[in-house]
Amino acid sequence: MSTKNTKPIATDPADDKQFAFDRENYKWVLIGLALIVVGFLLMAGGGSSNPDVFSKGIFSFQRWTLAPLLVLAGYIVEIYAIMKKPKN
């Protein structure tokens, strides 16, 4: 049975303060989240106040085309924000 003299590995204190993302990455994350929220808000509504009356407003361009494209763009921006390398 051998005993090794193990010392803890010294780490540089500057390395402990490094973040995974840069300020620009967080900016892109917030832009992506804003696009997603706006897309879901545009999808909301379109119903009728009277349940016996059909509202054609649910089939508008805003709800069927624009809102899903904004949500998709938001997810693409989020992927870009995560994959983008910091400038350090």
N, C-alpha and C positions, 0 to 999 in steps of 0.2 A: 504494500500500500504506500503510494507516494503522495506527498503533500506538495502542492505547488504554491508558490508565493504569488498569489493573484492580487493585483492592485486594481482599483477601479480605473476605468479609462477616463482620462481627463477630457472634458468637452469644452469647446470654446464657448464662452458666454454669449458671444454674438450669434452663434448658430441657434441658440435657444429662442431668440427673438425673431427668427425668420418665420414668415407666414407662407402658407401654401399659395396664396393668391396675392397679386399686386393690387394697387388702388384701381388701376384700369380694369382688372378682372371684375372687381366688385361693381364698378360703374356699369359694365356690360350685363352683369347679373340683375341689377336693378332695372335696366332698360328692358331686358327680357321679361322680368316679372310684370312690369307695367304693361307690356304688350299683351301678355296672357290675361291680366285682369281686365283690360279694356275689351279684349275679345269676348270674354265671358259676360261682361256687362252688356255688350251689344247683342248677345244671344238671348238675354233675359227679356221677358215680356212677350207681347204678341197675343196674349190671351184675350178673352172677351169677358166683360163684366157679367154678362148673362150666359149661363151655361147652355141654354137652349139655342143660342145664336152662334153660328160659325163665323170666325174672324179670319179673313184672308191675309191679315197682317203678319201671321206667323210664317208665311212663305215669301217674305220680302228679301230683297237682295242683301240687306244688312244682316239678316239672321242666317241666311243659307250660304252666302259666299264670303262677305267681308269679315264677319266675326270668326269663322273657322280659319281663314287665311291669317288673321292677326294672331290667333292662338298658335298656329303652326309656326309662324315667324318668331313668336316668343320662345317656343321650344328650341328652334334652331339657334337663336341668339344665346340661349342658356347653354347649349352644347358648345358653342364657340367660346363663351366666357369660361367654361370649365377647361376646355382643351388649350386655350391660349397660354403660351409660356410667359412668365413674368420677365421683365427686362433685366433683372439682376444678373 
